[in-house]
Amino acid sequence: MVNDVFDRDQRQSLSGPAGALEVCVHAGAEGGALRQAGAVAIVCHPNPLHGGTMDNKVVTTLMRAYRDLGMAVVRFNFRGVGASEGEYAEGVGERDDLHAVMDFVRRERPQAPVYIAGFSFGAAVIANASAQLGPLQHIALVAPPVPRYQLLGLTKLAAPASVFQGAQDERVVAAEVAGWSAALGVSYHEFATAGHFFHGELSPLKAALTQAVLGVAGE
């Protein structure tokens, strides 16, 4: 792919619905198992009102899982975070931000398989937007904030999905997330000693996501 924007690490600005969006692109690892597929992953960050940014350590762990598999990865700051313009919009406007990033990915690599992941608030944004994002290979939701952000109103997700949840989560009740996952018919992975931010459990989280993606990809 000549002059492919995803072939090199870079930060850039995209035009978003509330102004500029700050985006960070990571090239896939050369030896990654899915490098030849030309896949792209998008990762969404937790709630800006609680300090969530694209540099959150769970977000960067998810990014590394995809990158090491050979995928290009796009992280971005929702409106009002970092260099992204606009103001927090309670998860509704942030869906439009995600659409803008998805449009960028599909414009640059129209035929690419697309994977998507989000942590906490970012997981809610993805779950609520998934039906409007076009074809997706896999959805990864880490600590989705059930029952907030209308998540209980969902009846299905738009692609094969995996939920990753800490049993000791101090912000989300693991049993509620497990029940929600079962109702949606999606894969549920619980980490017995992990809290909301997966302190000390980031490596197992990365490994679990890697296995889930390889399972979907048939590797």
N, CA and C atoms as a LAMMPS dump frame, in Angstrom:
ITEM: TIMESTEP
0
ITEM: NUMBER OF ATOMS
657
ITEM: BOX BOUNDS ff ff ff
-5.0000000000000000e+02 5.0000000000000000e+02
-5.0000000000000000e+02 5.0000000000000000e+02
-5.0000000000000000e+02 5.0000000000000000e+02
ITEM: ATOMS id mol type element x y z
1 1 1 N 0.844 -1.199 0
2 1 2 C 0 0 0
3 1 3 C 0.878 1.246 0
4 2 1 N 0.808 2.022 -1.083
5 2 2 C 1.669 3.176 -1.257
6 2 3 C 1.145 4.354 -0.43
7 3 1 N 2.07 5.007 0.268
8 3 2 C 1.718 6.193 1.062
9 3 3 C 0.569 5.924 2.036
10 4 1 N 0.563 4.758 2.618
11 4 2 C -0.478 4.392 3.574
12 4 3 C -0.216 5.102 4.898
13 5 1 N -1.193 5.856 5.364
14 5 2 C -1.027 6.623 6.598
15 5 3 C -0.789 5.716 7.797
16 6 1 N -1.194 4.443 7.697
17 6 2 C -1.056 3.521 8.813
18 6 3 C 0.277 2.78 8.824
19 7 1 N 1.159 3.115 7.926
20 7 2 C 2.454 2.448 7.868
21 7 3 C 3.498 3.062 8.795
22 8 1 N 3.153 4.128 9.494
23 8 2 C 4.116 4.763 10.387
24 8 3 C 3.392 5.322 11.616
25 9 1 N 4.109 5.386 12.733
26 9 2 C 3.562 5.968 13.953
27 9 3 C 3.492 7.48 13.794
28 10 1 N 2.369 8.062 14.2
29 10 2 C 2.224 9.511 14.075
30 10 3 C 1.038 10.007 14.889
31 11 1 N 1.093 11.275 15.222
32 11 2 C -0.071 11.974 15.785
33 11 3 C -0.58 12.948 14.748
34 12 1 N -1.881 13.075 14.649
35 12 2 C -2.438 14.004 13.692
36 12 3 C -3.788 14.506 14.182
37 13 1 N -4.351 15.436 13.429
38 13 2 C -5.638 16.023 13.773
39 13 3 C -6.636 15.701 12.673
40 14 1 N -7.811 15.232 13.071
41 14 2 C -8.891 14.963 12.128
42 14 3 C -10.001 15.986 12.33
43 15 1 N -10.756 16.226 11.294
44 15 2 C -11.944 17.061 11.416
45 15 3 C -13.059 16.236 12.042
46 16 1 N -13.568 16.695 13.181
47 16 2 C -14.629 15.98 13.875
48 16 3 C -15.894 16.804 13.949
49 17 1 N -16.961 16.232 14.464
50 17 2 C -18.249 16.925 14.501
51 17 3 C -18.282 18.117 15.443
52 18 1 N -17.359 18.18 16.418
53 18 2 C -17.313 19.306 17.348
54 18 3 C -15.995 20.065 17.218
55 19 1 N -15.285 19.861 16.113
56 19 2 C -13.976 20.483 15.907
57 19 3 C -12.918 19.423 15.7
58 20 1 N -11.674 19.823 15.847
59 20 2 C -10.559 18.912 15.602
60 20 3 C -10.548 17.77 16.623
61 21 1 N -10.151 16.575 16.159
62 21 2 C -9.964 15.419 17.025
63 21 3 C -8.496 15.016 16.997
64 22 1 N -7.909 14.846 18.172
65 22 2 C -6.51 14.424 18.284
66 22 3 C -6.432 12.903 18.14
67 23 1 N -5.607 12.457 17.202
68 23 2 C -5.53 11.042 16.862
69 23 3 C -4.075 10.58 16.918
70 24 1 N -3.87 9.367 17.422
71 24 2 C -2.546 8.758 17.445
72 24 3 C -2.613 7.444 16.674
73 25 1 N -1.781 7.318 15.641
74 25 2 C -1.743 6.132 14.793
75 25 3 C -0.496 5.323 15.111
76 26 1 N -0.663 4.007 15.202
77 26 2 C 0.457 3.098 15.441
78 26 3 C 0.504 2.076 14.32
79 27 1 N 1.672 1.905 13.713
80 27 2 C 1.847 0.883 12.682
81 27 3 C 1.882 -0.499 13.328
82 28 1 N 1.342 -1.491 12.644
83 28 2 C 1.363 -2.853 13.148
84 28 3 C 2.765 -3.432 13.14
85 29 1 N 3.037 -4.318 14.082
86 29 2 C 4.348 -4.967 14.156
87 29 3 C 4.594 -5.8 12.908
88 30 1 N 5.811 -5.721 12.397
89 30 2 C 6.152 -6.4 11.149
90 30 3 C 5.916 -7.905 11.206
91 31 1 N 6.21 -8.511 12.344
92 31 2 C 6.074 -9.963 12.422
93 31 3 C 4.751 -10.438 12.981
94 32 1 N 3.782 -9.535 13.118
95 32 2 C 2.505 -9.9 13.717
96 32 3 C 1.719 -10.893 12.879
97 33 1 N 0.976 -11.761 13.556
98 33 2 C 0.247 -12.838 12.882
99 33 3 C -0.791 -12.326 11.896
100 34 1 N -1.333 -11.125 12.132
101 34 2 C -2.389 -10.6 11.268
102 34 3 C -1.91 -9.458 10.384
103 35 1 N -0.601 -9.29 10.279
104 35 2 C -0.038 -8.187 9.497
105 35 3 C -0.529 -8.201 8.043
106 36 1 N -0.543 -9.37 7.435
107 36 2 C -0.88 -9.462 6.016
108 36 3 C -2.333 -9.125 5.732
109 37 1 N -3.191 -9.207 6.741
110 37 2 C -4.612 -8.904 6.537
111 37 3 C -4.872 -7.414 6.363
112 38 1 N -3.899 -6.571 6.763
113 38 2 C -4.082 -5.125 6.65
114 38 3 C -5.128 -4.571 7.599
115 39 1 N -5.395 -5.29 8.676
116 39 2 C -6.451 -4.891 9.606
117 39 3 C -6.098 -3.624 10.365
118 40 1 N -7.139 -2.926 10.81
119 40 2 C -6.996 -1.713 11.623
120 40 3 C -7.86 -1.86 12.87
121 41 1 N -7.334 -1.455 14.012
122 41 2 C -8.087 -1.457 15.261
123 41 3 C -8.258 -0.024 15.767
124 42 1 N -9.397 0.248 16.359
125 42 2 C -9.69 1.541 16.984
126 42 3 C -9.902 1.291 18.466
127 43 1 N -9.301 2.126 19.318
128 43 2 C -9.422 1.961 20.77
129 43 3 C -9.966 3.249 21.383
130 44 1 N -10.992 3.118 22.233
131 44 2 C -11.672 4.265 22.847
132 44 3 C -11.398 4.33 24.348
133 45 1 N -11.235 5.532 24.861
134 45 2 C -10.785 5.736 26.24
135 45 3 C -11.928 5.924 27.243
136 46 1 N -11.615 5.878 28.548
137 46 2 C -12.635 6.008 29.591
138 46 3 C -13.11 7.453 29.765
139 47 1 N -13.975 7.648 30.744
140 47 2 C -14.713 8.897 30.914
141 47 3 C -13.805 10.113 31.13
142 48 1 N -13.923 11.127 30.275
143 48 2 C -13.119 12.338 30.431
144 48 3 C -13.353 13.058 31.756
145 49 1 N -14.553 12.935 32.318
146 49 2 C -14.851 13.613 33.579
147 49 3 C -14.074 13.039 34.75
148 50 1 N -13.515 11.849 34.553
149 50 2 C -12.71 11.201 35.595
150 50 3 C -11.263 11.034 35.153
151 51 1 N -10.837 11.905 34.248
152 51 2 C -9.439 11.893 33.816
153 51 3 C -9.121 10.954 32.676
154 52 1 N -10.123 10.393 32.035
155 52 2 C -9.882 9.454 30.951
156 52 3 C -9.331 10.108 29.697
157 53 1 N -8.27 9.542 29.152
158 53 2 C -7.667 10.012 27.907
159 53 3 C -7.196 8.802 27.105
160 54 1 N -6.736 9.058 25.884
161 54 2 C -6.225 7.967 25.07
162 54 3 C -4.895 7.432 25.586
163 55 1 N -4.29 8.096 26.567
164 55 2 C -3.043 7.625 27.159
165 55 3 C -3.263 6.795 28.423
166 56 1 N -4.513 6.515 28.757
167 56 2 C -4.835 5.638 29.875
168 56 3 C -4.135 4.285 29.691
169 57 1 N -3.664 3.683 30.773
170 57 2 C -2.838 2.479 30.65
171 57 3 C -3.622 1.256 30.167
172 58 1 N -4.915 1.184 30.441
173 58 2 C -5.7 0.09 29.87
174 58 3 C -5.821 0.284 28.363
175 59 1 N -6.052 1.529 27.945
176 59 2 C -6.137 1.829 26.513
177 59 3 C -4.838 1.48 25.798
178 60 1 N -3.717 1.867 26.38
179 60 2 C -2.437 1.571 25.717
180 60 3 C -2.127 0.071 25.732
181 61 1 N -2.622 -0.648 26.738
182 61 2 C -2.467 -2.107 26.745
183 61 3 C -3.257 -2.737 25.606
184 62 1 N -4.481 -2.284 25.401
185 62 2 C -5.285 -2.782 24.286
186 62 3 C -4.605 -2.461 22.958
187 63 1 N -4.078 -1.237 22.863
188 63 2 C -3.364 -0.853 21.647
189 63 3 C -2.21 -1.808 21.371
190 64 1 N -1.426 -2.13 22.392
191 64 2 C -0.264 -3.004 22.189
192 64 3 C -0.685 -4.406 21.774
193 65 1 N -1.812 -4.882 22.283
194 65 2 C -2.287 -6.208 21.88
195 65 3 C -2.54 -6.255 20.379
196 66 1 N -3.241 -5.268 19.885
197 66 2 C -3.526 -5.216 18.444
198 66 3 C -2.25 -4.976 17.633
199 67 1 N -1.443 -4.025 18.087
200 67 2 C -0.206 -3.704 17.36
201 67 3 C 0.697 -4.917 17.227
202 68 1 N 0.843 -5.668 18.316
203 68 2 C 1.731 -6.827 18.298
204 68 3 C 1.206 -7.938 17.394
205 69 1 N -0.097 -7.921 17.109
206 69 2 C -0.669 -8.875 16.164
207 69 3 C -0.458 -8.43 14.716
208 70 1 N 0.12 -7.255 14.535
209 70 2 C 0.393 -6.759 13.198
210 70 3 C -0.615 -5.762 12.673
211 71 1 N -1.612 -5.422 13.486
212 71 2 C -2.621 -4.456 13.045
213 71 3 C -2.129 -3.027 13.224
214 72 1 N -2.57 -2.148 12.334
215 72 2 C -2.461 -0.72 12.609
216 72 3 C -3.496 -0.377 13.678
217 73 1 N -3.175 0.567 14.545
218 73 2 C -4.078 0.923 15.638
219 73 3 C -4.272 2.436 15.678
220 74 1 N -5.509 2.841 15.93
221 74 2 C -5.84 4.252 16.08
222 74 3 C -6.399 4.483 17.475
223 75 1 N -5.699 5.291 18.257
224 75 2 C -6.243 5.836 19.504
225 75 3 C -6.645 7.278 19.23
226 76 1 N -7.609 7.792 19.987
227 76 2 C -7.975 9.196 19.81
228 76 3 C -8.587 9.735 21.096
229 77 1 N -8.536 11.05 21.248
230 77 2 C -9.179 11.708 22.374
231 77 3 C -10.573 12.171 21.975
232 78 1 N -11.551 11.788 22.778
233 78 2 C -12.893 12.314 22.567
234 78 3 C -12.896 13.836 22.699
235 79 1 N -13.962 14.449 22.231
236 79 2 C -14.118 15.902 22.29
237 79 3 C -13.845 16.456 23.698
238 80 1 N -13.099 17.559 23.727
239 80 2 C -12.803 18.226 24.994
240 80 3 C -11.654 17.624 25.772
241 81 1 N -10.972 16.628 25.207
242 81 2 C -9.861 15.964 25.887
243 81 3 C -8.571 16.232 25.12
244 82 1 N -7.51 16.585 25.823
245 82 2 C -6.236 16.848 25.167
246 82 3 C -6.382 17.951 24.134
247 83 1 N -5.935 17.668 22.915
248 83 2 C -6.029 18.652 21.839
249 83 3 C -7.327 18.54 21.044
250 84 1 N -8.23 17.666 21.449
251 84 2 C -9.519 17.553 20.763
252 84 3 C -10.448 18.679 21.192
253 85 1 N -11.066 19.305 20.24
254 85 2 C -11.937 20.443 20.52
255 85 3 C -13.339 19.985 20.907
256 86 1 N -14.112 20.91 21.468
257 86 2 C -15.474 20.613 21.873
258 86 3 C -15.593 20.385 23.364
259 87 1 N -16.75 19.913 23.783
260 87 2 C -17.038 19.685 25.198
261 87 3 C -17.666 18.311 25.378
262 88 1 N -17.48 17.764 26.576
263 88 2 C -18.07 16.471 26.934
264 88 3 C -19.562 16.453 26.612
265 89 1 N -20.025 15.341 26.027
266 89 2 C -21.414 15.265 25.574
267 89 3 C -22.117 14.005 26.06
268 90 1 N -21.757 13.516 27.24
269 90 2 C -22.475 12.459 27.947
270 90 3 C -22.582 11.151 27.162
271 91 1 N -21.605 10.898 26.311
272 91 2 C -21.587 9.652 25.563
273 91 3 C -22.352 9.687 24.257
274 92 1 N -23.113 10.747 24.033
275 92 2 C -23.898 10.87 22.802
276 92 3 C -23.061 11.52 21.705
277 93 1 N -22.525 12.705 21.974
278 93 2 C -21.645 13.347 21.008
279 93 3 C -20.397 12.532 20.746
280 94 1 N -19.956 11.789 21.757
281 94 2 C -18.753 10.968 21.594
282 94 3 C -18.962 9.844 20.573
283 95 1 N -20.21 9.404 20.411
284 95 2 C -20.488 8.441 19.344
285 95 3 C -20.197 9.072 17.98
286 96 1 N -20.525 10.339 17.841
287 96 2 C -20.241 11.03 16.585
288 96 3 C -18.734 11.161 16.371
289 97 1 N -17.99 11.369 17.465
290 97 2 C -16.526 11.401 17.351
291 97 3 C -16.01 10.071 16.824
292 98 1 N -16.541 8.99 17.367
293 98 2 C -16.136 7.655 16.93
294 98 3 C -16.465 7.446 15.454
295 99 1 N -17.624 7.901 15.034
296 99 2 C -17.986 7.797 13.617
297 99 3 C -16.97 8.526 12.741
298 100 1 N -16.511 9.699 13.188
299 100 2 C -15.536 10.459 12.411
300 100 3 C -14.226 9.69 12.279
301 101 1 N -13.798 9.029 13.355
302 101 2 C -12.572 8.231 13.313
303 101 3 C -12.772 7.012 12.41
304 102 1 N -13.939 6.379 12.516
305 102 2 C -14.224 5.244 11.645
306 102 3 C -14.225 5.666 10.178
307 103 1 N -14.79 6.827 9.875
308 103 2 C -14.781 7.329 8.498
309 103 3 C -13.344 7.506 8
310 104 1 N -12.473 8 8.861
311 104 2 C -11.06 8.158 8.526
312 104 3 C -10.427 6.808 8.186
313 105 1 N -10.682 5.817 9.016
314 105 2 C -10.11 4.487 8.794
315 105 3 C -10.613 3.908 7.481
316 106 1 N -11.904 3.986 7.242
317 106 2 C -12.465 3.376 6.039
318 106 3 C -12.058 4.148 4.778
319 107 1 N -11.826 5.441 4.926
320 107 2 C -11.361 6.229 3.78
321 107 3 C -9.933 5.851 3.404
322 108 1 N -9.095 5.659 4.417
323 108 2 C -7.688 5.36 4.165
324 108 3 C -7.449 3.899 3.782
325 109 1 N -8.229 2.988 4.375
326 109 2 C -8.101 1.556 4.046
327 109 3 C -9.495 0.968 3.837
328 110 1 N -10.093 1.213 2.68
329 110 2 C -11.495 0.831 2.452
330 110 3 C -11.785 -0.655 2.635
331 111 1 N -10.816 -1.494 2.329
332 111 2 C -11.054 -2.942 2.39
333 111 3 C -10.559 -3.585 3.683
334 112 1 N -10.057 -2.794 4.609
335 112 2 C -9.44 -3.356 5.813
336 112 3 C -10.47 -3.972 6.759
337 113 1 N -10.177 -5.149 7.311
338 113 2 C -10.971 -5.637 8.443
339 113 3 C -10.778 -4.673 9.617
340 114 1 N -11.861 -4.342 10.318
341 114 2 C -11.788 -3.378 11.411
342 114 3 C -12.176 -4.035 12.729
343 115 1 N -11.314 -3.86 13.717
344 115 2 C -11.549 -4.313 15.085
345 115 3 C -11.712 -3.07 15.956
346 116 1 N -12.449 -3.203 17.055
347 116 2 C -12.673 -2.033 17.891
348 116 3 C -12.728 -2.452 19.355
349 117 1 N -12.175 -1.602 20.223
350 117 2 C -12.13 -1.906 21.653
351 117 3 C -12.329 -0.628 22.451
352 118 1 N -12.913 -0.762 23.626
353 118 2 C -13.085 0.398 24.496
354 118 3 C -13.044 -0.008 25.948
355 119 1 N -12.61 0.916 26.764
356 119 2 C -12.523 0.709 28.208
357 119 3 C -13.533 1.597 28.911
358 120 1 N -14.379 0.996 29.748
359 120 2 C -15.338 1.699 30.592
360 120 3 C -16.256 2.592 29.749
361 121 1 N -16.216 3.908 29.921
362 121 2 C -17.02 4.829 29.12
363 121 3 C -16.826 4.56 27.626
364 122 1 N -15.584 4.318 27.221
365 122 2 C -15.313 4.019 25.818
366 122 3 C -16.02 2.765 25.354
367 123 1 N -16.145 1.773 26.243
368 123 2 C -16.881 0.554 25.903
369 123 3 C -18.354 0.86 25.688
370 124 1 N -18.914 1.755 26.511
371 124 2 C -20.319 2.133 26.356
372 124 3 C -20.553 2.861 25.043
373 125 1 N -19.643 3.758 24.695
374 125 2 C -19.763 4.478 23.424
375 125 3 C -19.786 3.485 22.268
376 126 1 N -18.875 2.513 22.284
377 126 2 C -18.807 1.52 21.221
378 126 3 C -20.072 0.671 21.178
379 127 1 N -20.501 0.174 22.325
380 127 2 C -21.683 -0.693 22.356
381 127 3 C -22.902 0.018 21.776
382 128 1 N -23.073 1.272 22.12
383 128 2 C -24.23 2.022 21.637
384 128 3 C -24.114 2.415 20.172
385 129 1 N -22.887 2.489 19.653
386 129 2 C -22.682 2.924 18.267
387 129 3 C -22.482 1.777 17.299
388 130 1 N -22.286 0.569 17.796
389 130 2 C -21.785 -0.519 16.938
390 130 3 C -22.659 -0.792 15.725
391 131 1 N -23.96 -0.67 15.876
392 131 2 C -24.86 -0.988 14.765
393 131 3 C -24.734 -0.009 13.607
394 132 1 N -24.16 1.169 13.866
395 132 2 C -24.029 2.193 12.826
396 132 3 C -22.601 2.34 12.305
397 133 1 N -21.701 1.47 12.701
398 133 2 C -20.289 1.632 12.351
399 133 3 C -19.875 0.876 11.1
400 134 1 N -20.779 0.132 10.5
401 134 2 C -20.4 -0.671 9.348
402 134 3 C -19.807 -1.992 9.782
403 135 1 N -19.318 -2.79 8.848
404 135 2 C -18.813 -4.13 9.173
405 135 3 C -17.65 -4.08 10.164
406 136 1 N -17.743 -4.908 11.204
407 136 2 C -16.69 -5.033 12.206
408 136 3 C -16.326 -6.506 12.356
409 137 1 N -15.039 -6.758 12.562
410 137 2 C -14.59 -8.128 12.767
411 137 3 C -14.815 -8.595 14.201
412 138 1 N -14.611 -7.682 15.15
413 138 2 C -14.685 -8.058 16.563
414 138 3 C -14.791 -6.798 17.41
415 139 1 N -15.552 -6.914 18.492
416 139 2 C -15.716 -5.83 19.457
417 139 3 C -15.183 -6.306 20.803
418 140 1 N -14.312 -5.531 21.428
419 140 2 C -13.791 -5.849 22.761
420 140 3 C -14.221 -4.761 23.735
421 141 1 N -14.905 -5.152 24.79
422 141 2 C -15.414 -4.209 25.786
423 141 3 C -14.785 -4.542 27.138
424 142 1 N -14.04 -3.605 27.686
425 142 2 C -13.395 -3.796 28.991
426 142 3 C -14.155 -2.989 30.037
427 143 1 N -14.646 -3.687 31.058
428 143 2 C -15.388 -3.059 32.157
429 143 3 C -16.482 -2.122 31.655
430 144 1 N -17.399 -2.616 30.802
431 144 2 C -18.496 -1.758 30.336
432 144 3 C -19.347 -1.311 31.525
433 145 1 N -19.689 -0.018 31.608
434 145 2 C -20.34 0.522 32.81
435 145 3 C -21.836 0.239 32.89
436 146 1 N -22.183 -1.037 32.911
437 146 2 C -23.566 -1.458 33.108
438 146 3 C -24.002 -1.038 34.515
439 147 1 N -25.182 -0.434 34.717
440 147 2 C -26.272 -0.24 33.762
441 147 3 C -26.324 1.165 33.146
442 148 1 N -25.272 1.95 33.271
443 148 2 C -25.315 3.33 32.798
444 148 3 C -25.255 3.424 31.277
445 149 1 N -25.499 4.63 30.772
446 149 2 C -25.41 4.952 29.336
447 149 3 C -26.323 4.084 28.465
448 150 1 N -27.497 3.768 28.996
449 150 2 C -28.516 3.021 28.241
450 150 3 C -28.051 1.626 27.811
451 151 1 N -27.045 1.085 28.457
452 151 2 C -26.538 -0.22 28.035
453 151 3 C -27.564 -1.334 28.212
454 152 1 N -28.427 -1.205 29.211
455 152 2 C -29.427 -2.247 29.438
456 152 3 C -30.474 -2.285 28.329
457 153 1 N -30.542 -1.228 27.528
458 153 2 C -31.507 -1.203 26.435
459 153 3 C -31.045 -1.926 25.187
460 154 1 N -29.795 -2.33 25.155
461 154 2 C -29.276 -3.019 23.978
462 154 3 C -29.768 -4.462 23.934
463 155 1 N -30.071 -4.932 22.738
464 155 2 C -30.497 -6.32 22.575
465 155 3 C -29.462 -7.159 21.825
466 156 1 N -28.531 -6.489 21.135
467 156 2 C -27.46 -7.215 20.462
468 156 3 C -26.343 -6.249 20.104
469 157 1 N -25.173 -6.813 19.831
470 157 2 C -24.056 -6.052 19.293
471 157 3 C -23.879 -6.444 17.832
472 158 1 N -23.214 -5.58 17.079
473 158 2 C -23.192 -5.73 15.625
474 158 3 C -22.075 -6.631 15.096
475 159 1 N -21.356 -7.299 15.975
476 159 2 C -20.256 -8.173 15.55
477 159 3 C -19.937 -9.124 16.7
478 160 1 N -19.17 -10.173 16.44
479 160 2 C -18.706 -11.01 17.553
480 160 3 C -18.017 -10.133 18.599
481 161 1 N -18.296 -10.403 19.859
482 161 2 C -17.805 -9.515 20.911
483 161 3 C -17.283 -10.303 22.102
484 162 1 N -16.337 -9.677 22.802
485 162 2 C -15.786 -10.227 24.035
486 162 3 C -15.827 -9.144 25.105
487 163 1 N -16.265 -9.52 26.289
488 163 2 C -16.278 -8.614 27.434
489 163 3 C -15.222 -9.083 28.425
490 164 1 N -14.424 -8.139 28.911
491 164 2 C -13.349 -8.428 29.866
492 164 3 C -13.642 -7.642 31.14
493 165 1 N -13.774 -8.349 32.258
494 165 2 C -14.262 -7.715 33.477
495 165 3 C -13.471 -8.176 34.702
496 166 1 N -13.091 -7.225 35.548
497 166 2 C -12.465 -7.549 36.811
498 166 3 C -13.491 -7.915 37.864
499 167 1 N -13.278 -9.027 38.554
500 167 2 C -14.214 -9.46 39.59
501 167 3 C -14.227 -8.508 40.771
502 168 1 N -13.107 -7.801 40.989
503 168 2 C -12.991 -6.88 42.123
504 168 3 C -13.213 -5.422 41.704
505 169 1 N -13.872 -5.211 40.585
506 169 2 C -14.117 -3.863 40.064
507 169 3 C -14.855 -3.016 41.101
508 170 1 N -14.267 -1.87 41.436
509 170 2 C -14.844 -0.989 42.439
510 170 3 C -15.81 0.029 41.845
511 171 1 N -15.963 0.05 40.531
512 171 2 C -16.854 1.01 39.871
513 171 3 C -17.992 0.354 39.111
514 172 1 N -17.808 -0.888 38.717
515 172 2 C -18.814 -1.632 37.972
516 172 3 C -19.03 -2.957 38.682
517 173 1 N -20.28 -3.371 38.831
518 173 2 C -20.576 -4.637 39.502
519 173 3 C -20.392 -5.779 38.513
520 174 1 N -19.427 -6.637 38.79
521 174 2 C -19.082 -7.71 37.851
522 174 3 C -20.276 -8.601 37.533
523 175 1 N -21.103 -8.899 38.529
524 175 2 C -22.257 -9.777 38.287
525 175 3 C -23.231 -9.142 37.304
526 176 1 N -23.383 -7.835 37.356
527 176 2 C -24.273 -7.155 36.416
528 176 3 C -23.701 -7.196 34.999
529 177 1 N -22.395 -7.046 34.89
530 177 2 C -21.758 -7.125 33.579
531 177 3 C -21.869 -8.537 33.022
532 178 1 N -21.685 -9.541 33.88
533 178 2 C -21.805 -10.926 33.443
534 178 3 C -23.207 -11.228 32.942
535 179 1 N -24.215 -10.759 33.66
536 179 2 C -25.597 -10.982 33.24
537 179 3 C -25.925 -10.273 31.936
538 180 1 N -25.426 -9.055 31.799
539 180 2 C -25.634 -8.285 30.564
540 180 3 C -24.983 -8.998 29.384
541 181 1 N -23.769 -9.494 29.585
542 181 2 C -23.055 -10.208 28.529
543 181 3 C -23.821 -11.46 28.115
544 182 1 N -24.337 -12.191 29.1
545 182 2 C -25.094 -13.408 28.797
546 182 3 C -26.359 -13.082 28.007
547 183 1 N -27.032 -11.99 28.378
548 183 2 C -28.251 -11.588 27.669
549 183 3 C -27.964 -11.234 26.218
550 184 1 N -26.79 -10.682 25.964
551 184 2 C -26.401 -10.323 24.601
552 184 3 C -25.792 -11.496 23.843
553 185 1 N -25.483 -12.576 24.553
554 185 2 C -24.886 -13.74 23.911
555 185 3 C -23.446 -13.53 23.49
556 186 1 N -22.696 -12.732 24.272
557 186 2 C -21.299 -12.466 23.919
558 186 3 C -20.363 -13.144 24.911
559 187 1 N -19.135 -13.334 24.494
560 187 2 C -18.132 -13.997 25.324
561 187 3 C -17.779 -13.135 26.537
562 188 1 N -17.687 -13.758 27.708
563 188 2 C -17.406 -13.037 28.95
564 188 3 C -16.167 -13.629 29.616
565 189 1 N -15.186 -12.773 29.914
566 189 2 C -13.942 -13.195 30.554
567 189 3 C -13.792 -12.42 31.866
568 190 1 N -13.749 -13.131 32.984
569 190 2 C -13.623 -12.46 34.282
570 190 3 C -12.247 -12.745 34.878
571 191 1 N -11.631 -11.701 35.44
572 191 2 C -10.31 -11.778 36.054
573 191 3 C -10.496 -11.696 37.566
574 192 1 N -10.171 -12.769 38.259
575 192 2 C -10.554 -12.928 39.658
576 192 3 C -10.013 -11.84 40.572
577 193 1 N -8.805 -11.344 40.311
578 193 2 C -8.187 -10.384 41.224
579 193 3 C -8.128 -8.966 40.668
580 194 1 N -8.722 -8.731 39.51
581 194 2 C -8.598 -7.422 38.863
582 194 3 C -9.66 -6.445 39.339
583 195 1 N -9.218 -5.19 39.565
584 195 2 C -10.136 -4.098 39.816
585 195 3 C -10.474 -3.392 38.519
586 196 1 N -11.068 -2.208 38.645
587 196 2 C -11.532 -1.499 37.452
588 196 3 C -10.394 -1.166 36.502
589 197 1 N -9.245 -0.777 37.049
590 197 2 C -8.138 -0.343 36.207
591 197 3 C -7.112 -1.449 35.931
592 198 1 N -7.433 -2.676 36.329
593 198 2 C -6.601 -3.839 36.04
594 198 3 C -5.164 -3.675 36.544
595 199 1 N -5.008 -3.054 37.719
596 199 2 C -3.675 -2.946 38.319
597 199 3 C -3.099 -4.346 38.519
598 200 1 N -1.904 -4.565 38.004
599 200 2 C -1.264 -5.863 38.129
600 200 3 C -1.829 -6.937 37.224
601 201 1 N -2.825 -6.6 36.421
602 201 2 C -3.483 -7.593 35.562
603 201 3 C -3.478 -7.167 34.097
604 202 1 N -2.651 -6.195 33.752
605 202 2 C -2.641 -5.713 32.375
606 202 3 C -2.082 -6.754 31.409
607 203 1 N -1.075 -7.484 31.824
608 203 2 C -0.518 -8.526 30.957
609 203 3 C -1.533 -9.635 30.687
610 204 1 N -2.245 -10.14 31.71
611 204 2 C -3.294 -11.124 31.428
612 204 3 C -4.406 -10.559 30.55
613 205 1 N -4.741 -9.282 30.723
614 205 2 C -5.744 -8.663 29.863
615 205 3 C -5.274 -8.658 28.411
616 206 1 N -4.044 -8.256 28.195
617 206 2 C -3.48 -8.239 26.84
618 206 3 C -3.504 -9.641 26.225
619 207 1 N -3.119 -10.639 27.007
620 207 2 C -3.105 -12.012 26.512
621 207 3 C -4.513 -12.497 26.167
622 208 1 N -5.489 -12.138 27.001
623 208 2 C -6.874 -12.579 26.752
624 208 3 C -7.434 -11.932 25.493
625 209 1 N -7.157 -10.649 25.294
626 209 2 C -7.618 -9.986 24.081
627 209 3 C -6.948 -10.604 22.855
628 210 1 N -5.659 -10.875 22.954
629 210 2 C -4.935 -11.481 21.84
630 210 3 C -5.557 -12.8 21.441
631 211 1 N -5.874 -13.641 22.407
632 211 2 C -6.491 -14.929 22.12
633 211 3 C -7.886 -14.779 21.522
634 212 1 N -8.644 -13.813 22.016
635 212 2 C -9.99 -13.58 21.477
636 212 3 C -9.918 -13.157 20.017
637 213 1 N -8.999 -12.264 19.707
638 213 2 C -8.861 -11.789 18.329
639 213 3 C -8.387 -12.9 17.415
640 214 1 N -7.411 -13.676 17.853
641 214 2 C -6.926 -14.786 17.035
642 214 3 C -8.032 -15.809 16.807
643 215 1 N -8.878 -16.001 17.791
644 215 2 C -9.993 -16.926 17.639
645 215 3 C -10.96 -16.464 16.557
646 216 1 N -11.254 -15.176 16.548
647 216 2 C -12.159 -14.621 15.531
648 216 3 C -11.516 -14.674 14.152
649 217 1 N -10.206 -14.393 14.12
650 217 2 C -9.495 -14.362 12.833
651 217 3 C -9.198 -15.75 12.29
652 218 1 N -9.383 -16.789 13.136
653 218 2 C -9.146 -18.143 12.681
654 218 3 C -7.688 -18.533 12.614
655 219 1 N -6.845 -17.825 13.415
656 219 2 C -5.405 -18.145 13.403
657 219 3 C -5.094 -19.274 14.393
